[in-house]
Amino acid sequence: MSYSKLTRFSEIGKKIIAVGRNYSEHAAELGNAVPSKPIIFLKPTSSYIPKICQNVNYEVELGVIIGQKGFDIPENKAMDFVGGYTCALDLTDFGTLGTSREARGPWSLAKGFDSSCPVGDFIPKNRIPEPDNLKIWLKVNNTLKQDDNTGNLIFTLPQLISYISKYMTLEPGDLIVTGTPDGYGPVSHGDKIKAGLGDVTEISFEIERL
């Protein structure tokens, strides 16, 4: 897959694979135990659409963009399948999520609505040589709300890529959003969001409710 095509990962990627509760302090603020295996769910590619229109909570995440096709990838080869990175948000309708959890149902509606996964620019792999030691942060109306380091991920990038690929083929342009740190919270119409990965890249947008 060429660089020019990977820069359009949000157009060519077939799936968005998300990881839940992958920072211990976030699990604690949710009142959940630290998982023993990755919690995996999917978001549709329609959630890339830049139309923020729900009552949602923000969750900033490191996005990993797959660069080549792979299945049943061993951990020691996993990073060879990474094409680049992006700053992503896993926006969540927590009201709907609570109802789904009570009914022991899927998270699809709470996590997969249009605009629930805004992403920043494609970052070539060589610009982030230490993805396991990367500051991740988010501000709401210029107030810092989330501030952590990917070194605190419970499941590392190689572990996630290897685990996911045992169940589904990873293809060029697919996005893995790797989990959010603690400090998540609600946003309202007109709030200005800014988030980033260290000083390498940032994403910004305003919440709009239709």
Solvent accessible surface area in square Angstrom, and as a share of the most:
residue,aa,sasa,rsa
1,M,112,0.50
2,S,55,0.36
3,Y,128,0.49
4,S,73,0.47
5,K,105,0.45
6,L,13,0.06
7,T,52,0.30
8,R,102,0.37
9,F,5,0.02
10,S,42,0.27
11,E,125,0.56
12,I,49,0.25
13,G,7,0.07
14,K,145,0.61
15,K,35,0.15
16,I,0,0.00
17,I,0,0.00
18,A,0,0.00
19,V,3,0.02
20,G,9,0.09
21,R,48,0.17
22,N,0,0.00
23,Y,3,0.01
24,S,53,0.35
25,E,110,0.49
26,H,7,0.03
27,A,0,0.00
28,A,74,0.57
29,E,74,0.33
30,L,39,0.20
31,G,68,0.65
32,N,50,0.26
33,A,87,0.67
34,V,81,0.46
35,P,21,0.14
36,S,108,0.69
37,K,135,0.57
38,P,16,0.10
39,I,46,0.23
40,I,51,0.26
41,F,25,0.10
42,L,92,0.46
43,K,3,0.01
44,P,61,0.38
45,T,52,0.30
46,S,44,0.28
47,S,0,0.00
48,Y,25,0.09
49,I,76,0.39
50,P,125,0.78
51,K,84,0.35
52,I,13,0.07
53,C,20,0.12
54,Q,65,0.29
55,N,99,0.51
56,V,4,0.02
57,N,19,0.10
58,Y,7,0.03
59,E,7,0.03
60,V,0,0.00
61,E,2,0.01
62,L,0,0.00
63,G,0,0.00
64,V,1,0.01
65,I,0,0.00
66,I,0,0.00
67,G,12,0.11
68,Q,84,0.37
69,K,137,0.58
70,G,8,0.08
71,F,118,0.49
72,D,77,0.40
73,I,3,0.01
74,P,71,0.44
75,E,92,0.41
76,N,130,0.67
77,K,106,0.45
78,A,0,0.00
79,M,52,0.23
80,D,86,0.44
81,F,35,0.14
82,V,7,0.04
83,G,16,0.16
84,G,0,0.00
85,Y,2,0.01
86,T,0,0.00
87,C,0,0.00
88,A,0,0.00
89,L,0,0.00
90,D,1,0.01
91,L,1,0.01
92,T,0,0.00
93,D,29,0.15
94,F,49,0.20
95,G,55,0.53
96,T,44,0.26
97,L,1,0.01
98,G,29,0.28
99,T,90,0.53
100,S,19,0.12
101,R,84,0.31
102,E,153,0.69
103,A,78,0.60
104,R,227,0.83
105,G,27,0.26
106,P,108,0.68
107,W,46,0.16
108,S,66,0.43
109,L,144,0.72
110,A,0,0.00
111,K,10,0.04
112,G,12,0.11
113,F,30,0.12
114,D,52,0.27
115,S,0,0.00
116,S,0,0.00
117,C,0,0.00
118,P,12,0.08
119,V,35,0.20
120,G,17,0.16
121,D,104,0.54
122,F,19,0.08
123,I,4,0.02
124,P,31,0.20
125,K,72,0.30
126,N,126,0.65
127,R,125,0.45
128,I,6,0.03
129,P,112,0.71
130,E,103,0.46
131,P,15,0.09
132,D,86,0.45
133,N,91,0.46
134,L,16,0.08
135,K,91,0.38
136,I,0,0.00
137,W,25,0.09
138,L,0,0.00
139,K,60,0.25
140,V,12,0.07
141,N,82,0.42
142,N,124,0.63
143,T,74,0.43
144,L,85,0.42
145,K,92,0.39
146,Q,1,0.01
147,D,74,0.38
148,D,23,0.12
149,N,44,0.22
150,T,4,0.02
151,G,49,0.48
152,N,87,0.45
153,L,18,0.09
154,I,48,0.25
155,F,26,0.11
156,T,57,0.33
157,L,5,0.03
158,P,38,0.24
159,Q,68,0.30
160,L,1,0.01
161,I,2,0.01
162,S,6,0.04
163,Y,52,0.20
164,I,2,0.01
165,S,0,0.00
166,K,104,0.44
167,Y,152,0.58
168,M,51,0.23
169,T,45,0.26
170,L,0,0.00
171,E,35,0.16
172,P,32,0.20
173,G,0,0.00
174,D,0,0.00
175,L,0,0.00
176,I,1,0.01
177,V,0,0.00
178,T,1,0.01
179,G,0,0.00
180,T,3,0.02
181,P,0,0.00
182,D,45,0.23
183,G,25,0.24
184,Y,53,0.20
185,G,7,0.07
186,P,107,0.68
187,V,9,0.05
188,S,61,0.40
189,H,109,0.49
190,G,28,0.27
191,D,23,0.12
192,K,121,0.51
193,I,2,0.01
194,K,80,0.34
195,A,0,0.00
196,G,0,0.00
197,L,0,0.00
198,G,17,0.16
199,D,146,0.76
200,V,37,0.21
201,T,18,0.11
202,E,91,0.41
203,I,18,0.09
204,S,71,0.46
205,F,42,0.17
206,E,77,0.35
207,I,2,0.01
208,E,93,0.42
209,R,112,0.41
210,L,154,0.77
